[in-house]
Amino acid sequence: MAAEPSGTLRADTQAELWAAGCAACHATGGGEGGFPALAGRDASELLELLLRQRAGAADSTIMHQHARGFSEAELARISAVFAAQRRP
């Protein structure tokens, strides 16, 4: 992993690491096992959904807990990672 002089990971690398955790349910291509595909979706759409889940305004069994672990800026970076991927 590339590190900045301060020892912190570059923003895109850090967001990719956060997004990798989503593969546990959404799989790397997304949409497997009944979970929605994330790759190639609009970043603003994903961010809005994540913010709604974080606030408890979207129906979810576990996503509200995951989303609460990130700031809005971090969720935006994660959303951008998925938006940049090709749809499966």
N, C-alpha and C positions, 0 to 999 in steps of 0.2 A: 504494500500500500504506500502510496506517495504521501509524504508528510510535508507540511509547511514548516518553515524555520522555527515556528513557535512550538512545534511538536503536535499540532492538531491536524487532523485529516482535512484534505481539501473538501469543500462543501459538497461537490458532486459525489465524491467517494463516500463520504459519511451518509448522504441520503441513499445511495445505493445499498449500503450496509443495512440501514433501517428498513428499506423496501424489501430486502432479501428475507426478512422475517415474515413477510406476508405470504411467502411461498408455502409455509407450513399448511395453510388452508387453501389458498388460492392457486397453488402450484406455480411453477415457473411460467407456464403459458397462460395461467388463469382459466377460470371457467370449469375446472375439473371438480368432481364430487359435489356438484350443486352450488359451488361458490361462484360468484360473478367474475368474469374476466376483468383484469385491470389494465393489461397492456394495451396501449393505443387509445385509451379513453382520454377525453378532454381533461386537462389538468384542473381547470376551474370547476368542472363537474365533480371530479373526484374530491377536490378540496371541500366543496360545499357539502358533499355527502359525509366526509370525515368530520367536518365541524358539526353537522347535525347529529351524528352519532356521538361525538364527544359531549354534546349538550344533552344527550338523552332524548332528542326529538325524533330519532329514526328508530324503527323497530330493529332490534339487534339482540343477540344472546351474549356476545362477547366483544364485539367491535367497539362499543362505548368504552370499555376498559382499556383496550389498546390505544384508542385515539386520545384518551385522557393523559397518556404518558408522553405526549408530544405537544409542543407549542404550536400556535397557528403557523408560524414561519416554517417550522420543521415539517408540519403536515403539507404545506405548500411545496416544499422541496421533495418530499416523497411522491406527491402527486405528479410533479414534473418528471420524475424518473419514469413513472409508468406511462405518462403521455408520450415520452420520447421512444418508447418501445414499439415494435411492430405488433399489430394484432395477430393472435394465433390463427 
